[in-house]
Amino acid sequence: MSKIFQIMAWILIVAILLLSLVPPMLRPNTDIPHNVEHFTIFLLTGFAFGIGYPRRYLLQSIALVVFALSIEISQLWALGRHARLSDFVVDALAACIGIGAIEWVTRPDQAAIRASGPGAYGTTRAGPPGD
């Protein structure tokens, strides 16, 4: 199953590259707000890398932040495109949230907490001594 997410992750990277660097008139037009579009595709990319390449979360986060920055810088030379600091912040944040969510869900101690249900790990209240 991780192979599917690896492929999906790289397809999303290519899609981001294409959508970010083609002239605006060649991009699909949606009614979704600009920042939501950015957040969604980078969040999905973070999810895909987190699932496809487990246990490399810090490296993935750094790489996707650098990727987001390089996309924005590349737009300085793309016809009809412009770099925005706000796009970089949204993109980097979304990618890190996606990776972080996968890391949190797959951490062994979090899996144990979820598996044991309510009251695990000292969250139940003990009665007074002698009860």
OpenMM code with the backbone's topology and positions (N, CA, C; nanometers):
from openmm import Vec3, app, unit

residues = "MET SER LYS ILE PHE GLN ILE MET ALA TRP ILE LEU ILE VAL ALA ILE LEU LEU LEU SER LEU VAL PRO PRO MET LEU ARG PRO ASN THR ASP ILE PRO HIS ASN VAL GLU HIS PHE THR ILE PHE LEU LEU THR GLY PHE ALA PHE GLY ILE GLY TYR PRO ARG ARG TYR LEU LEU GLN SER ILE ALA LEU VAL VAL PHE ALA LEU SER ILE GLU ILE SER GLN LEU TRP ALA LEU GLY ARG HIS ALA ARG LEU SER ASP PHE VAL VAL ASP ALA LEU ALA ALA CYS ILE GLY ILE GLY ALA ILE GLU TRP VAL THR ARG PRO ASP GLN ALA ALA ILE ARG ALA SER GLY PRO GLY ALA TYR GLY THR THR ARG ALA GLY PRO PRO GLY ASP".split()
positions = [
    Vec3(0.0807, -0.1189, 0.0000),
    Vec3(0.0000, 0.0000, 0.0000),
    Vec3(0.0859, 0.1265, 0.0000),
    Vec3(0.2040, 0.1206, 0.0624),
    Vec3(0.2872, 0.2405, 0.0653),
    Vec3(0.3335, 0.2788, -0.0753),
    Vec3(0.3444, 0.1809, -0.1639),
    Vec3(0.3857, 0.2098, -0.3019),
    Vec3(0.2834, 0.3016, -0.3708),
    Vec3(0.1558, 0.2795, -0.3456),
    Vec3(0.0505, 0.3644, -0.4033),
    Vec3(0.0676, 0.5081, -0.3547),
    Vec3(0.0966, 0.5253, -0.2256),
    Vec3(0.1133, 0.6598, -0.1708),
    Vec3(0.2430, 0.7245, -0.2187),
    Vec3(0.3458, 0.6438, -0.2436),
    Vec3(0.4689, 0.6983, -0.3006),
    Vec3(0.4420, 0.7546, -0.4397),
    Vec3(0.3701, 0.6783, -0.5203),
    Vec3(0.3356, 0.7246, -0.6556),
    Vec3(0.2483, 0.8494, -0.6478),
    Vec3(0.1489, 0.8469, -0.5584),
    Vec3(0.0601, 0.9618, -0.5429),
    Vec3(0.1390, 1.0863, -0.5008),
    Vec3(0.2351, 1.0683, -0.4105),
    Vec3(0.3154, 1.1814, -0.3634),
    Vec3(0.3891, 1.2473, -0.4793),
    Vec3(0.4491, 1.1681, -0.5649),
    Vec3(0.5259, 1.2242, -0.6770),
    Vec3(0.4346, 1.2814, -0.7848),
    Vec3(0.3179, 1.2237, -0.8027),
    Vec3(0.2198, 1.2825, -0.8959),
    Vec3(0.1759, 1.4195, -0.8451),
    Vec3(0.1541, 1.4310, -0.7149),
    Vec3(0.1166, 1.5601, -0.6572),
    Vec3(0.2289, 1.6627, -0.6721),
    Vec3(0.3534, 1.6208, -0.6567),
    Vec3(0.4673, 1.7127, -0.6769),
    Vec3(0.4682, 1.7644, -0.8201),
    Vec3(0.4500, 1.6746, -0.9163),
    Vec3(0.4469, 1.7158, -1.0575),
    Vec3(0.3282, 1.8079, -1.0835),
    Vec3(0.2130, 1.7759, -1.0263),
    Vec3(0.0948, 1.8611, -1.0438),
    Vec3(0.1196, 2.0004, -0.9872),
    Vec3(0.1820, 2.0079, -0.8701),
    Vec3(0.2131, 2.1382, -0.8111),
    Vec3(0.3084, 2.2156, -0.9012),
    Vec3(0.4096, 2.1478, -0.9520),
    Vec3(0.5045, 2.2139, -1.0428),
    Vec3(0.4328, 2.2708, -1.1644),
    Vec3(0.3518, 2.1879, -1.2276),
    Vec3(0.2822, 2.2319, -1.3490),
    Vec3(0.1853, 2.3460, -1.3196),
    Vec3(0.1036, 2.3293, -1.2171),
    Vec3(0.0040, 2.4314, -1.1859),
    Vec3(0.0674, 2.5622, -1.1398),
    Vec3(0.1864, 2.5535, -1.0835),
    Vec3(0.2520, 2.6733, -1.0321),
    Vec3(0.3314, 2.7488, -1.1385),
    Vec3(0.3742, 2.6799, -1.2428),
    Vec3(0.4650, 2.7439, -1.3371),
    Vec3(0.4056, 2.7703, -1.4752),
    Vec3(0.2903, 2.7131, -1.5064),
    Vec3(0.2288, 2.7415, -1.6367),
    Vec3(0.1647, 2.8803, -1.6315),
    Vec3(0.1484, 2.9428, -1.7471),
    Vec3(0.0804, 3.0729, -1.7489),
    Vec3(-0.0607, 3.0603, -1.6907),
    Vec3(-0.1082, 3.1658, -1.6262),
    Vec3(-0.2385, 3.1604, -1.5581),
    Vec3(-0.3538, 3.1164, -1.6483),
    Vec3(-0.3503, 3.1513, -1.7771),
    Vec3(-0.4623, 3.1151, -1.8647),
    Vec3(-0.4683, 2.9653, -1.8951),
    Vec3(-0.3622, 2.8915, -1.8632),
    Vec3(-0.3613, 2.7467, -1.8857),
    Vec3(-0.4006, 2.6675, -1.7605),
    Vec3(-0.4145, 2.7355, -1.6487),
    Vec3(-0.4532, 2.6682, -1.5242),
    Vec3(-0.6034, 2.6473, -1.5191),
    Vec3(-0.6470, 2.5384, -1.4571),
    Vec3(-0.7916, 2.5225, -1.4372),
    Vec3(-0.8423, 2.6293, -1.3411),
    Vec3(-0.9629, 2.6739, -1.3628),
    Vec3(-1.0216, 2.7772, -1.2794),
    Vec3(-1.1279, 2.7140, -1.1896),
    Vec3(-1.1128, 2.7312, -1.0591),
    Vec3(-1.2112, 2.6775, -0.9645),
    Vec3(-1.2721, 2.7933, -0.8865),
    Vec3(-1.3807, 2.7652, -0.8191),
    Vec3(-1.4425, 2.8660, -0.7328),
    Vec3(-1.3898, 2.8581, -0.5900),
    Vec3(-1.2933, 2.7704, -0.5680),
    Vec3(-1.2346, 2.7525, -0.4354),
    Vec3(-1.1393, 2.8693, -0.4087),
    Vec3(-1.1409, 2.9254, -0.2885),
    Vec3(-1.0480, 3.0342, -0.2569),
    Vec3(-0.9019, 2.9920, -0.2774),
    Vec3(-0.8219, 3.0877, -0.3211),
    Vec3(-0.6815, 3.0655, -0.3559),
    Vec3(-0.6041, 2.9935, -0.2443),
    Vec3(-0.6139, 3.0432, -0.1211),
    Vec3(-0.5384, 2.9827, -0.0109),
    Vec3(-0.5871, 2.8421, 0.0214),
    Vec3(-0.7153, 2.8157, 0.0015),
    Vec3(-0.7693, 2.6809, 0.0258),
    Vec3(-0.7134, 2.5832, -0.0775),
    Vec3(-0.7037, 2.6270, -0.2033),
    Vec3(-0.6427, 2.5425, -0.3066),
    Vec3(-0.4996, 2.5058, -0.2678),
    Vec3(-0.4226, 2.6067, -0.2291),
    Vec3(-0.2833, 2.5822, -0.1903),
    Vec3(-0.2758, 2.4894, -0.0698),
    Vec3(-0.3530, 2.5190, 0.0322),
    Vec3(-0.3500, 2.4389, 0.1536),
    Vec3(-0.3855, 2.2931, 0.1240),
    Vec3(-0.4888, 2.2726, 0.0442),
    Vec3(-0.5372, 2.1372, 0.0170),
    Vec3(-0.4339, 2.0533, -0.0564),
    Vec3(-0.3747, 2.1062, -0.1637),
    Vec3(-0.2820, 2.0236, -0.2410),
    Vec3(-0.1544, 1.9951, -0.1625),
    Vec3(-0.1076, 2.0910, -0.0828),
    Vec3(0.0120, 2.0646, -0.0025),
    Vec3(-0.0188, 1.9746, 0.1168),
    Vec3(-0.1372, 1.9846, 0.1741),
    Vec3(-0.1771, 1.8933, 0.2812),
    Vec3(-0.1818, 1.7499, 0.2292),
    Vec3(-0.2443, 1.7305, 0.1128),
    Vec3(-0.2503, 1.5970, 0.0521),
    Vec3(-0.1110, 1.5450, 0.0192),
    Vec3(-0.0236, 1.6338, -0.0260),
    Vec3(0.1143, 1.5935, -0.0556),
    Vec3(0.1849, 1.5498, 0.0727),
    Vec3(0.1649, 1.6241, 0.1809),
    Vec3(0.2221, 1.5846, 0.3094),
    Vec3(0.1691, 1.4493, 0.3563),
    Vec3(0.0380, 1.4285, 0.3425),
    Vec3(-0.0206, 1.2983, 0.3772),
    Vec3(0.0440, 1.1865, 0.2939),
    Vec3(0.0525, 1.2083, 0.1629),
    Vec3(0.1042, 1.1048, 0.0730),
    Vec3(0.2497, 1.0703, 0.1054),
    Vec3(0.3330, 1.1709, 0.1277),
    Vec3(0.4723, 1.1426, 0.1630),
    Vec3(0.4813, 1.0772, 0.3004),
    Vec3(0.4015, 1.1222, 0.3955),
    Vec3(0.4044, 1.0641, 0.5292),
    Vec3(0.3660, 0.9174, 0.5306),
    Vec3(0.2684, 0.8808, 0.4499),
    Vec3(0.2252, 0.7409, 0.4422),
    Vec3(0.3188, 0.6602, 0.3525),
    Vec3(0.3588, 0.7189, 0.2414),
    Vec3(0.4413, 0.6470, 0.1440),
    Vec3(0.5835, 0.6208, 0.1901),
    Vec3(0.6364, 0.7123, 0.2691),
    Vec3(0.7740, 0.6999, 0.3175),
    Vec3(0.7744, 0.7163, 0.4701),
    Vec3(0.7300, 0.6156, 0.5433),
    Vec3(0.7182, 0.6282, 0.6893),
    Vec3(0.8540, 0.6452, 0.7580),
    Vec3(0.8479, 0.7055, 0.8760),
    Vec3(0.9627, 0.7246, 0.9651),
    Vec3(1.0687, 0.8187, 0.9082),
    Vec3(1.0322, 0.9042, 0.8153),
    Vec3(1.1254, 1.0041, 0.7614),
    Vec3(1.0615, 1.1427, 0.7704),
    Vec3(0.9920, 1.1666, 0.8781),
    Vec3(0.9054, 1.2838, 0.8870),
    Vec3(0.9813, 1.4161, 0.8890),
    Vec3(1.0904, 1.4234, 0.9627),
    Vec3(1.1671, 1.5482, 0.9675),
    Vec3(1.2265, 1.5799, 0.8304),
    Vec3(1.2856, 1.4804, 0.7679),
    Vec3(1.3434, 1.4997, 0.6342),
    Vec3(1.2354, 1.5416, 0.5337),
    Vec3(1.1201, 1.4784, 0.5406),
    Vec3(1.0102, 1.5140, 0.4503),
    Vec3(0.9635, 1.6568, 0.4734),
    Vec3(0.9514, 1.6945, 0.5987),
    Vec3(0.9071, 1.8307, 0.6305),
    Vec3(1.0046, 1.9332, 0.5748),
    Vec3(1.1323, 1.9112, 0.5981),
    Vec3(1.2339, 2.0033, 0.5468),
    Vec3(1.2289, 2.0082, 0.3944),
    Vec3(1.2207, 1.8912, 0.3314),
    Vec3(1.2199, 1.8857, 0.1844),
    Vec3(1.0972, 1.9560, 0.1265),
    Vec3(0.9804, 1.9367, 0.1861),
    Vec3(0.8606, 2.0010, 0.1314),
    Vec3(0.8587, 2.1515, 0.1587),
    Vec3(0.9192, 2.1962, 0.2674),
    Vec3(0.9312, 2.3410, 0.2910),
    Vec3(1.0251, 2.4011, 0.1864),
    Vec3(1.1371, 2.3350, 0.1601),
    Vec3(1.2303, 2.3817, 0.0571),
    Vec3(1.1630, 2.3792, -0.0800),
    Vec3(1.0847, 2.2755, -0.1073),
    Vec3(1.0107, 2.2666, -0.2337),
    Vec3(0.9133, 2.3830, -0.2472),
    Vec3(0.8379, 2.4122, -0.1420),
    Vec3(0.7419, 2.5231, -0.1455),
    Vec3(0.8142, 2.6548, -0.1710),
    Vec3(0.9274, 2.6736, -0.1076),
    Vec3(1.0059, 2.7957, -0.1286),
    Vec3(1.0580, 2.8030, -0.2716),
    Vec3(1.1069, 2.6913, -0.3219),
    Vec3(1.1608, 2.6911, -0.4587),
    Vec3(1.0519, 2.7168, -0.5626),
    Vec3(0.9313, 2.6701, -0.5373),
    Vec3(0.8195, 2.6970, -0.6278),
    Vec3(0.7918, 2.8472, -0.6324),
    Vec3(0.7854, 2.9088, -0.5154),
    Vec3(0.7578, 3.0525, -0.5114),
    Vec3(0.8691, 3.1321, -0.5780),
    Vec3(0.9941, 3.0954, -0.5541),
    Vec3(1.1065, 3.1654, -0.6177),
    Vec3(1.1040, 3.1443, -0.7684),
    Vec3(1.0710, 3.0235, -0.8133),
    Vec3(1.0638, 2.9941, -0.9573),
    Vec3(0.9592, 3.0795, -1.0272),
    Vec3(0.8546, 3.1165, -0.9554),
    Vec3(0.7499, 3.1969, -1.0165),
    Vec3(0.7966, 3.3383, -1.0513),
    Vec3(0.9093, 3.3789, -0.9962),
    Vec3(0.9650, 3.5096, -1.0325),
    Vec3(1.0020, 3.5140, -1.1809),
    Vec3(1.0339, 3.3982, -1.2384),
    Vec3(1.0743, 3.3909, -1.3790),
    Vec3(0.9680, 3.3288, -1.4691),
    Vec3(0.8567, 3.2879, -1.4142),
    Vec3(0.7493, 3.2273, -1.4930),
    Vec3(0.6593, 3.3375, -1.5491),
    Vec3(0.6310, 3.3288, -1.6765),
    Vec3(0.5510, 3.4293, -1.7452),
    Vec3(0.4122, 3.4416, -1.6824),
    Vec3(0.3766, 3.5620, -1.6411),
    Vec3(0.2445, 3.5875, -1.5852),
    Vec3(0.2256, 3.5404, -1.4423),
    Vec3(0.3302, 3.4925, -1.3787),
    Vec3(0.3205, 3.4417, -1.2408),
    Vec3(0.3956, 3.5358, -1.1478),
    Vec3(0.3675, 3.5275, -1.0202),
    Vec3(0.4372, 3.6080, -0.9216),
    Vec3(0.4495, 3.5295, -0.7915),
    Vec3(0.5575, 3.5536, -0.7222),
    Vec3(0.5825, 3.4861, -0.5949),
    Vec3(0.5107, 3.5617, -0.4839),
    Vec3(0.4583, 3.4855, -0.3893),
    Vec3(0.3910, 3.5457, -0.2734),
    Vec3(0.4422, 3.4794, -0.1471),
    Vec3(0.4774, 3.5604, -0.0514),
    Vec3(0.5194, 3.5079, 0.0783),
    Vec3(0.4043, 3.4318, 0.1440),
    Vec3(0.2827, 3.4835, 0.1293),
    Vec3(0.1663, 3.4170, 0.1906),
    Vec3(0.1439, 3.2779, 0.1324),
    Vec3(0.1685, 3.2618, 0.0024),
    Vec3(0.1559, 3.1280, -0.0582),
    Vec3(0.2589, 3.0329, 0.0012),
    Vec3(0.3820, 3.0816, 0.0154),
    Vec3(0.4864, 2.9975, 0.0747),
    Vec3(0.4485, 2.9542, 0.2159),
    Vec3(0.4000, 3.0472, 0.2957),
    Vec3(0.3636, 3.0158, 0.4349),
    Vec3(0.2515, 2.9125, 0.4387),
    Vec3(0.1487, 2.9331, 0.3585),
    Vec3(0.0363, 2.8381, 0.3547),
    Vec3(0.0835, 2.7013, 0.3073),
    Vec3(0.1633, 2.6984, 0.2000),
    Vec3(0.2112, 2.5724, 0.1437),
    Vec3(0.2981, 2.4954, 0.2431),
    Vec3(0.3949, 2.5647, 0.3018),
    Vec3(0.4856, 2.4997, 0.3965),
    Vec3(0.4099, 2.4499, 0.5196),
    Vec3(0.3208, 2.5319, 0.5704),
    Vec3(0.2422, 2.4942, 0.6878),
    Vec3(0.1540, 2.3724, 0.6584),
    Vec3(0.0869, 2.3728, 0.5440),
    Vec3(-0.0011, 2.2611, 0.5076),
    Vec3(0.0777, 2.1315, 0.4918),
    Vec3(0.1930, 2.1375, 0.4259),
    Vec3(0.2749, 2.0173, 0.4076),
    Vec3(0.3188, 1.9622, 0.5428),
    Vec3(0.3627, 2.0501, 0.6317),
    Vec3(0.4075, 2.0057, 0.7641),
    Vec3(0.2922, 1.9518, 0.8482),
    Vec3(0.1755, 2.0120, 0.8362),
    Vec3(0.0579, 1.9597, 0.9074),
    Vec3(0.0237, 1.8199, 0.8560),
    Vec3(0.0276, 1.8010, 0.7245),
    Vec3(-0.0013, 1.6694, 0.6673),
    Vec3(0.0958, 1.5640, 0.7152),
    Vec3(0.2241, 1.5950, 0.7095),
    Vec3(0.3263, 1.5004, 0.7553),
    Vec3(0.3126, 1.4784, 0.9059),
    Vec3(0.2932, 1.5865, 0.9805),
    Vec3(0.2803, 1.5751, 1.1256),
    Vec3(0.1602, 1.4920, 1.1678),
    Vec3(0.0502, 1.5062, 1.0960),
    Vec3(-0.0690, 1.4274, 1.1278),
    Vec3(-0.0420, 1.2783, 1.1083),
    Vec3(0.0253, 1.2448, 0.9999),
    Vec3(0.0573, 1.1038, 0.9750),
    Vec3(0.1557, 1.0537, 1.0809),
    Vec3(0.2535, 1.1349, 1.1152),
    Vec3(0.3504, 1.0954, 1.2177),
    Vec3(0.2797, 1.0721, 1.3511),
    Vec3(0.1886, 1.1601, 1.3881),
    Vec3(0.1176, 1.1471, 1.5145),
    Vec3(0.0308, 1.0213, 1.5166),
    Vec3(-0.0377, 0.9952, 1.4077),
    Vec3(-0.1275, 0.8788, 1.4009),
    Vec3(-0.0493, 0.7480, 1.4038),
    Vec3(0.0716, 0.7477, 1.3484),
    Vec3(0.1464, 0.6225, 1.3366),
    Vec3(0.2493, 0.6016, 1.4469),
    Vec3(0.2641, 0.6986, 1.5382),
    Vec3(0.3585, 0.6808, 1.6484),
    Vec3(0.3143, 0.5645, 1.7346),
    Vec3(0.4081, 0.4800, 1.7755),
    Vec3(0.3704, 0.3633, 1.8573),
    Vec3(0.2972, 0.3994, 1.9860),
    Vec3(0.3395, 0.5033, 2.0564),
    Vec3(0.2720, 0.5370, 2.1814),
    Vec3(0.1314, 0.5894, 2.1564),
    Vec3(0.1093, 0.6589, 2.0457),
    Vec3(-0.0252, 0.7052, 2.0124),
    Vec3(-0.1145, 0.5871, 1.9737),
    Vec3(-0.0580, 0.4892, 1.9036),
    Vec3(-0.1362, 0.3706, 1.8670),
    Vec3(-0.1799, 0.2960, 1.9920),
    Vec3(-0.0928, 0.2880, 2.0918),
    Vec3(-0.1283, 0.2194, 2.2161),
    Vec3(-0.2395, 0.2935, 2.2892),
    Vec3(-0.2335, 0.4255, 2.2903),
    Vec3(-0.3375, 0.5043, 2.3557),
    Vec3(-0.4709, 0.4834, 2.2854),
    Vec3(-0.4696, 0.4883, 2.1529),
    Vec3(-0.5951, 0.4703, 2.0776),
    Vec3(-0.6504, 0.3299, 2.0971),
    Vec3(-0.5629, 0.2301, 2.1008),
    Vec3(-0.6080, 0.0913, 2.1126),
    Vec3(-0.6658, 0.0616, 2.2505),
    Vec3(-0.6138, 0.1270, 2.3531),
    Vec3(-0.6602, 0.0961, 2.4875),
    Vec3(-0.7868, 0.1713, 2.5260),
    Vec3(-0.8231, 0.2718, 2.4492),
    Vec3(-0.9483, 0.3419, 2.4714),
    Vec3(-0.9439, 0.4394, 2.5874),
    Vec3(-1.0612, 0.4869, 2.6284),
    Vec3(-1.0687, 0.5849, 2.7372),
    Vec3(-1.0121, 0.5286, 2.8675),
    Vec3(-0.9503, 0.6157, 2.9417),
    Vec3(-0.8976, 0.5737, 3.0706),
    Vec3(-0.7571, 0.5179, 3.0640),
    Vec3(-0.6943, 0.5233, 2.9483),
    Vec3(-0.5596, 0.4680, 2.9355),
    Vec3(-0.4559, 0.5641, 2.9910),
    Vec3(-0.3456, 0.5098, 3.0332),
    Vec3(-0.2285, 0.5859, 3.0746),
    Vec3(-0.2584, 0.6879, 3.1827),
    Vec3(-0.3246, 0.6443, 3.2865),
    Vec3(-0.3433, 0.7277, 3.4031),
    Vec3(-0.4491, 0.8347, 3.3887),
    Vec3(-0.5341, 0.8227, 3.2911),
    Vec3(-0.6381, 0.9245, 3.2753),
    Vec3(-0.7603, 0.8944, 3.3592),
    Vec3(-0.7660, 0.7737, 3.4195),
    Vec3(-0.8773, 0.7450, 3.5106),
    Vec3(-0.8394, 0.7959, 3.6480),
    Vec3(-0.9370, 0.8303, 3.7201),
    Vec3(-0.9127, 0.8861, 3.8531),
    Vec3(-0.9216, 0.7740, 3.9566),
    Vec3(-0.8160, 0.7631, 4.0308),
    Vec3(-0.8145, 0.6611, 4.1365),
    Vec3(-0.8851, 0.7166, 4.2594),
    Vec3(-0.9478, 0.6293, 4.3313),
    Vec3(-1.0154, 0.6707, 4.4542),
    Vec3(-0.9150, 0.6979, 4.5650),
    Vec3(-0.9636, 0.7445, 4.6774),
    Vec3(-0.8733, 0.7706, 4.7910),
    Vec3(-0.8121, 0.6412, 4.8406),
    Vec3(-0.6968, 0.6510, 4.9047),
    Vec3(-0.6321, 0.5296, 4.9549),
    Vec3(-0.7240, 0.4547, 5.0520),
    Vec3(-0.7212, 0.3268, 5.0437),
    Vec3(-0.8001, 0.2430, 5.1327),
    Vec3(-0.9357, 0.2050, 5.0769),
    Vec3(-0.9702, 0.2518, 4.9569),
    Vec3(-1.0993, 0.2138, 4.8970),
    Vec3(-1.0918, 0.0777, 4.8354),
] * unit.nanometer
topology = app.Topology()
chain = topology.addChain("A")
for resn in residues:
    res = topology.addResidue(resn, chain)
    for name in ("N", "CA", "C"):
        topology.addAtom(name, app.Element.getBySymbol(name[0]), res)
